[in-house]
Amino acid sequence: MSHSPTLRSQIEDSRDTIESLLEQTEAIAAICDRCVDALQSGMKILTCGNGGSCTDAMHLTEELVARYRSDRVALPSICLAADPSIMTCIGNDFGWEAVFSRQVEAHGQEGDVLVAISTSGKSENINRALRAARDRGVITVGLLGKGGGPALEECDLAVVVASGDTARIQEAHTLLLHLICEAVEAAFI
């Protein structure tokens, strides 16, 4: 049995989803600029997400703290989904909906950037984190999909991937993370 027609269809769908980001280049550039501005001002990037988006949040943080392509200074970034002891403590004591917002309350400062990654924009823990960030003067950025969901209203800046397929959205989010890293490294080399 050949999988070629199915594989071809998936690759074409992925290509079309990525190409649709060309319609949002101004929003993408604004997100990159905000991240660069924050880091150049001595502020930090906070990241969060659930499931695969958690992995994306960790990916962005590790690229900023370590490096993307080039040697440069280490840059301050914290992934709010990276410490299981904090997450399980908050989840146990305050509920899963508070696992990110409680950390924003602890770490978020005016001028920081919170990059919230969600394929649906419906996760209450993401939406609470965005609200807590706005309350603290943290710039809220959403990398979203499926129309953006309720998270879109909580974001100062957002890119909503034009797809209803979680896998295609995650592929586009990876490109967006790399575009942020490219902009940051260009500013710090």
C-alpha positions in Angstrom: 0.0 0.0 0.0 1.4 3.4 -1.0 1.1 6.4 1.2 2.3 8.8 -1.5 -1.0 10.5 -2.2 -1.6 11.1 1.6 2.0 12.2 2.1 1.8 14.6 -0.8 -1.5 16.0 0.4 -0.1 16.6 3.9 3.1 18.3 2.5 1.0 20.5 0.2 -1.3 21.5 3.2 1.8 22.3 5.3 3.2 24.5 2.5 -0.1 26.3 2.1 -0.4 27.0 5.8 3.2 28.3 6.0 2.6 30.5 2.9 -0.5 32.0 4.5 1.8 33.6 7.1 2.9 36.0 4.3 -0.4 37.8 4.9 0.7 38.5 8.5 4.3 39.8 8.0 3.5 43.1 9.7 2.3 41.4 12.8 5.2 39.0 12.8 7.7 41.9 12.4 5.9 43.7 15.3 6.3 40.7 17.5 10.0 40.3 16.6 10.5 44.1 17.3 8.8 43.9 20.7 11.0 40.9 21.7 14.2 42.6 20.6 13.2 45.9 22.3 12.4 44.1 25.6 15.7 42.2 25.6 17.7 45.3 24.6 16.1 47.2 27.5 17.2 44.5 30.0 13.8 42.8 30.3 13.0 39.2 29.7 10.8 36.9 27.6 8.4 34.6 29.4 6.9 31.7 27.5 4.1 29.2 28.1 2.0 26.5 26.3 0.4 23.2 26.9 1.4 19.8 25.3 3.2 20.4 22.0 2.9 24.1 22.6 4.8 23.6 25.9 7.6 22.1 23.9 7.5 25.1 21.6 7.7 27.4 24.6 10.7 25.5 25.9 12.3 25.7 22.5 12.0 29.5 22.3 13.4 29.9 25.8 16.4 27.6 25.2 17.3 29.3 22.0 17.3 32.7 23.8 19.2 31.6 26.8 21.8 29.4 24.9 21.9 30.4 21.3 20.1 30.0 18.0 22.8 30.0 15.3 25.5 32.3 16.6 27.5 32.9 19.7 26.2 35.9 21.6 25.3 37.0 25.1 22.9 34.8 27.0 19.5 36.4 27.0 16.9 36.3 29.8 14.0 34.0 29.2 11.9 31.7 31.4 9.6 29.0 30.2 6.7 28.8 32.7 6.1 25.2 31.7 9.6 23.9 32.4 9.5 23.3 36.2 7.3 20.3 37.2 7.6 21.0 40.9 6.3 24.6 40.5 3.6 23.5 38.1 2.3 20.6 40.3 2.5 22.8 43.4 0.4 25.5 41.8 -1.9 23.0 40.2 -2.5 21.3 43.5 -2.9 24.4 45.6 -4.6 26.8 43.1 -5.8 24.6 40.2 -4.5 23.8 36.8 -6.0 27.1 35.5 -3.4 29.0 37.6 -0.2 27.2 36.7 1.0 30.0 34.4 -0.7 33.1 35.8 0.8 32.5 39.3 4.3 32.4 37.7 3.5 35.6 35.8 2.7 37.2 39.1 6.0 36.0 40.5 8.3 36.8 37.5 6.5 39.3 35.2 7.6 42.9 35.2 6.5 45.9 33.2 8.3 45.8 29.9 8.7 42.0 29.8 7.1 40.0 27.0 4.9 36.9 27.5 4.8 34.7 24.4 1.8 32.4 24.9 1.5 29.6 22.4 -1.8 27.8 21.9 -3.2 26.0 18.8 -6.7 26.8 19.9 -6.5 29.9 22.2 -9.1 28.2 24.5 -6.9 27.0 27.4 -7.9 28.7 30.5 -4.4 28.5 32.0 -3.0 30.4 28.9 -5.8 33.0 29.0 -5.3 33.6 32.8 -1.6 34.0 32.1 -2.3 36.6 29.4 -4.6 38.5 31.7 -2.1 38.5 34.6 0.6 39.7 32.3 -1.5 42.6 31.0 -2.3 43.5 34.6 1.4 43.8 35.3 2.3 45.8 32.2 3.8 42.8 30.4 3.5 42.8 26.7 1.3 39.9 25.6 2.1 38.0 22.4 0.0 35.1 21.1 1.1 32.5 18.7 -2.3 31.0 18.0 -4.4 28.9 15.6 -8.0 27.9 14.9 -9.2 31.5 14.8 -7.4 32.5 18.0 -10.1 31.6 20.4 -10.6 33.8 23.6 -6.8 34.2 23.9 -6.8 36.6 20.9 -8.6 39.3 22.8 -6.0 39.1 25.6 -3.0 39.7 23.3 -1.3 43.0 22.5 0.2 41.3 19.4 -0.8 38.0 17.8 -0.3 35.8 14.8 -3.2 33.4 14.2 -2.2 30.5 11.9 -4.8 30.0 9.2 -5.5 26.3 9.8 -7.8 24.1 11.9 -5.2 21.3 11.9 -3.1 21.2 15.1 -0.1 19.6 13.3 -0.1 22.4 10.6 -0.5 25.1 13.3 2.5 23.6 15.3 4.6 23.6 12.1 3.9 27.2 11.5 4.6 28.1 15.2 8.0 26.5 14.8 8.7 28.9 11.9 7.5 31.8 13.9 9.7 30.9 16.8 12.7 30.8 14.5 11.8 34.1 13.0 11.9 35.6 16.5 15.3 34.0 17.1 16.6 35.4 13.8 15.5 38.9 14.7 17.0 38.6 18.2 20.3 37.3 17.1 20.6 40.0 14.4 20.2 42.6 17.1 22.7 41.0 19.5 25.6 40.0 17.3 
